[in-house]
């Protein structure tokens, strides 16, 4: 299913959502190399790699055949900050379709979650979801040497938050197998189907474990804060009525 839009106007200007989209787009178009060899070297240099996060060290010669906790210097990229790579990975994308799909989903669901959490809270939720998503993938693939790129884990957390806050909102979606005809679904149904669908992705190169981890983190955090967040939304709606 591909979401097209939701019938849930934002109450505030989604500045943080715009900034995330702007930064991710700038990184893709202005910084990431275009040639395959250079792009491959770039992601190994800067992106999160499960083996590195497991060992706490950049990849070296000893990791070529299999991930090893025993250092075998020199590392391929000695200046790499393994912890920082978790954040950097959230702004890297494999191709244009990857970028557009992620940023479109963030645009649809992010503005309303930003309404509820506020600018700083939303930013913390976003990066927290991305970090937990990365952790979920590393836990299930601790020795993987494949770089993890994309904002989808962080965006999955935003979608989990949306499910808790706006279950009755209407989402317009299209399903390619139904000739791209639009359907209107409750957000709860759309997001639950999306979540369940992650378990059927299989070995397709998609880090579905990261999606699951990010989504659950966003949903649980939002459920714990739900009374406070709903009270904030009510105050903002009242304020708009008096403007």
LINCOR-V70624 format. One record per residue. N is the residue number from 1. RES is the residue in one letter. SS is DSSP state (H for helix, E for strand, C for the rest). PSI is psi in degrees with one decimal (* if undefined). Layout:
{{N:RES:SS:PSI} {N:RES:SS:PSI}}
This chain:
{{1:X:C:139.9} {2:X:E:114.9} {3:X:E:139.7} {4:X:E:-46.0} {5:X:E:169.5} {6:X:E:154.6} {7:X:C:69.3} {8:X:C:77.7} {9:X:C:142.9} {10:X:C:153.5} {11:X:C:-20.4} {12:X:C:168.7} {13:X:C:120.9} {14:X:C:67.8} {15:X:H:-44.3} {16:X:H:-41.7} {17:X:H:-44.6} {18:X:H:-43.8} {19:X:H:-41.5} {20:X:H:-44.9} {21:X:H:-42.2} {22:X:H:-46.5} {23:X:H:-45.0} {24:X:H:-40.5} {25:X:H:-41.3} {26:X:H:-41.0} {27:X:H:-43.8} {28:X:H:-47.2} {29:X:H:-28.0} {30:X:H:-21.7} {31:X:H:-46.4} {32:X:C:131.6} {33:X:C:154.4} {34:X:C:-33.2} {35:X:C:141.8} {36:X:H:-44.4} {37:X:H:-45.3} {38:X:H:-37.9} {39:X:H:-39.8} {40:X:H:-44.9} {41:X:H:-38.5} {42:X:H:-47.0} {43:X:H:-34.4} {44:X:H:-28.6} {45:X:H:-38.5} {46:X:H:-24.2} {47:X:C:160.3} {48:X:E:134.8} {49:X:E:124.0} {50:X:H:-44.5} {51:X:H:-42.5} {52:X:H:-40.4} {53:X:H:-28.9} {54:X:H:-43.7} {55:X:H:-20.2} {56:X:C:13.3} {57:X:C:148.6} {58:X:C:153.8} {59:X:C:143.1} {60:X:E:-171.3} {61:X:H:-33.1} {62:X:H:-14.2} {63:X:H:-0.2} {64:X:C:-46.3} {65:X:C:-40.1} {66:X:C:151.1} {67:X:C:130.6} {68:X:C:138.5} {69:X:C:-4.5} {70:X:C:119.0} {71:X:C:140.1} {72:X:C:75.8} {73:X:C:160.7} {74:X:C:153.8} {75:X:E:154.8} {76:X:C:-38.7} {77:X:C:83.1} {78:X:C:-22.9} {79:X:C:3.1} {80:X:C:132.8} {81:X:C:105.5} {82:X:C:-40.8} {83:X:C:-43.4} {84:X:H:-26.2} {85:X:H:-25.7} {86:X:H:-41.9} {87:X:H:-44.7} {88:X:H:-39.2} {89:X:H:-29.0} {90:X:C:-14.0} {91:X:C:7.7} {92:X:C:144.1} {93:X:C:146.2} {94:X:C:-34.7} {95:X:C:178.3} {96:X:H:-40.2} {97:X:H:-40.6} {98:X:H:-47.6} {99:X:H:-49.6} {100:X:H:-42.9} {101:X:H:-44.9} {102:X:H:-47.1} {103:X:H:-32.3} {104:X:H:-43.6} {105:X:H:-40.1} {106:X:H:-39.3} {107:X:H:-39.5} {108:X:H:-46.7} {109:X:H:-22.6} {110:X:H:-37.8} {111:X:H:-40.2} {112:X:H:-35.8} {113:X:H:-36.9} {114:X:H:-37.5} {115:X:H:-45.6} {116:X:H:-42.8} {117:X:H:-19.7} {118:X:H:169.3} {119:X:H:-53.8} {120:X:H:-44.1} {121:X:H:-39.9} {122:X:H:-41.0} {123:X:H:-41.5} {124:X:H:-41.2} {125:X:H:-43.9} {126:X:H:-53.3} {127:X:H:-32.9} {128:X:H:-43.1} {129:X:H:-41.9} {130:X:H:-40.1} {131:X:H:-43.5} {132:X:H:-39.5} {133:X:H:-44.6} {134:X:H:-43.9} {135:X:H:-38.9} {136:X:H:-39.9} {137:X:H:-40.1} {138:X:H:-40.2} {139:X:H:-34.8} {140:X:H:-12.6} {141:X:C:59.5} {142:X:C:-25.7} {143:X:C:8.3} {144:X:C:139.6} {145:X:C:7.3} {146:X:C:126.8} {147:X:E:145.1} {148:X:E:116.2} {149:X:C:148.8} {150:X:C:154.6} {151:X:C:4.9} {152:X:H:-32.1} {153:X:H:-43.8} {154:X:H:-41.5} {155:X:H:-33.5} {156:X:H:-37.6} {157:X:H:-39.3} {158:X:H:-39.8} {159:X:H:-37.8} {160:X:H:-39.9} {161:X:H:-40.9} {162:X:H:-41.4} {163:X:H:-41.8} {164:X:H:-38.0} {165:X:H:-36.1} {166:X:C:55.7} {167:X:C:-25.2} {168:X:C:-1.0} {169:X:C:150.8} {170:X:E:131.8} {171:X:E:124.3} {172:X:E:125.4} {173:X:E:158.5} {174:X:E:150.1} {175:X:C:112.9} {176:X:H:-36.7} {177:X:H:-13.5} {178:X:H:34.8} {179:X:C:30.5} {180:X:C:26.0} {181:X:C:137.7} {182:X:E:141.9} {183:X:E:147.4} {184:X:E:119.7} {185:X:E:149.2} {186:X:E:143.6} {187:X:H:-36.4} {188:X:H:-44.1} {189:X:H:-46.5} {190:X:H:-47.6} {191:X:H:-35.5} {192:X:H:-42.7} {193:X:H:-40.8} {194:X:H:-44.9} {195:X:H:-48.8} {196:X:H:-36.9} {197:X:H:-23.6} {198:X:H:-30.7} {199:X:H:-7.6} {200:X:H:6.7} {201:X:C:-38.5} {202:X:C:-158.9} {203:X:C:73.5} {204:X:C:6.1} {205:X:C:-2.4} {206:X:C:131.1} {207:X:C:71.5} {208:X:H:-27.8} {209:X:H:-36.0} {210:X:H:-40.0} {211:X:H:-45.8} {212:X:H:-46.7} {213:X:H:-44.8} {214:X:H:-43.5} {215:X:H:-47.5} {216:X:H:-39.8} {217:X:H:-49.1} {218:X:H:-41.3} {219:X:H:-43.7} {220:X:H:-46.4} {221:X:H:-43.7} {222:X:H:-37.9} {223:X:H:-39.5} {224:X:H:-33.6} {225:X:H:3.3} {226:X:H:-46.8} {227:X:H:-42.9} {228:X:H:-43.2} {229:X:H:-40.9} {230:X:H:-36.1} {231:X:H:-39.5} {232:X:H:-42.5} {233:X:H:-39.7} {234:X:H:-42.2} {235:X:H:-41.3} {236:X:H:-36.7} {237:X:H:-40.0} {238:X:H:-41.5} {239:X:H:-38.1} {240:X:H:-32.8} {241:X:H:-23.2} {242:X:C:1.4} {243:X:C:*}}
